[in-house]
Amino acid sequence: MDDELRAYERRFRRRGLPLFIEDFSASTNVFNRVVPLLGLSFLAQTLNALNLEWSTAGNIAAVAGGLAILLVALGLLNRARGRPLRSVPRTVGKAELALYVLVPALLPLIFGGQWRSSLVIVGANLLFLALIYAVLGLGLVAILRWVLGRLVSQLAGSLELIARAVPLLAIFALLSFTTQEMWQIFSSIDVAIFWTIIGLFVILGTSFLVVRIPREARLLEHEAKADDVPLKRRQRLNVGLVMFVSQAVQVLIVSLVIGIFFTIFGLLAIDETVRTEWIGSTGDVLFSFDLFGEQLEVTRQLLRVAIGLAAFSGFYFAIAMLTDSTYREEFLEELTSEMRDSFEARAEYLRLRAA
């Protein structure tokens, strides 16, 4: 029976549904598995004590002091947990995670009062732990593998949606691409502002994808006849993540295709004469080549405009995915048929555990 249970658990992990495993614990199933990695990363952060304004000898002393602080903090936690002072933690709980995030961030404050560096270290450590949890806990790699394995059929549904949504989008995008104002805007704004605008489109598009995920996860559970063994909240979250990644990959591919199209179109249609008239210069040429006797140039301004329109198109496509009832019915129907097998396996898995 144990072998059968482990087989079901491996099956859930391969399908990006590790939270279907009963008694799943972040400590046991995620962070305990990467104790060596966390330990190496923790010790490596003694370099956070470095201060570029100090001498070499001063920095060596600071790193040594930082290492002592980390080891003392770890030793105190071991004693508080009832472990030997110099032992390596085998179980990673909330206290160990808090130690990993906060104590290395104290070093820049202690050695030089670098509070901005401390905030960056806290954020970086949290992001690192979130990445570990996403990969090992939520099965992000397995979800991507599952989604990419079904990408062809999903793109077929996307193409039908594009066929319905593309007329208005194409008119807007083409007219915008060939306007002087669009090129002037993206040529003149600061790099940080440009990427902030792109990030805004990404955040808004993501929000539109996320807004209906909880409702659709419950609908998917109902359609897959899993009501007799209802999902727990975290398991429904896992199903929602599969749905989100599946849709997000489609949006990403559509955005990439549109960005590549406008890059090629601009390369062929927007020459240096037009660029000079629109932005007052020939632009920042990244590279050039000859085609049919013509000199074609890829400029930074062309890439900015293409990326901007690709981001907007992805945002528009995300809205279309949310509002097009036909697409959503087809998407949910396909996903339901794929997930029904997983729900049935979960029901059998729970019966085996209860036996």
Sequence and secondary structure as in RCSB ss.txt:
>XXXX:A:sequence
MDDELRAYERRFRRRGLPLFIEDFSASTNVFNRVVPLLGLSFLAQTLNALNLEWSTAGNIAAVAGGLAILLVALG
LLNRARGRPLRSVPRTVGKAELALYVLVPALLPLIFGGQWRSSLVIVGANLLFLALIYAVLGLGLVAILRWVLGR
LVSQLAGSLELIARAVPLLAIFALLSFTTQEMWQIFSSIDVAIFWTIIGLFVILGTSFLVVRIPREARLLEHEAK
ADDVPLKRRQRLNVGLVMFVSQAVQVLIVSLVIGIFFTIFGLLAIDETVRTEWIGSTGDVLFSFDLFGEQLEVTR
QLLRVAIGLAAFSGFYFAIAMLTDSTYREEFLEELTSEMRDSFEARAEYLRLRAA
>XXXX:A:secstr
 HHHHHHHHHHHHHTT GGGSTT  IIIIIGGGGHHHHHHHHHHGGGGG  TTS HHHHHHHHHHHHHHHHHHHH
HHHHHTTS TT   SS  HHHHHHHHHHHHHHHHHTT  HHHHHHHHHHHHHHHHHHIIIIIS HHHHHHHHHHT
HHHHHHHHHHHHHHHHHHHHHHHHHHHT HHHHHHHHHS HHHHHHHHHHHHHHHHHHHHTTHHHHHHHHHHHTT
 TTS   HHHHHHHHHHHHHHHHHHHHHHHHHHHHHHHHHHHHH  HHHHHHHHSS   EEEEEEETTEEEEEEH
HHHHHHHHHHHHHHHHHHHHHHH HHHHHHHHHHHHHHHHHHHHHHHHHHHHHH 
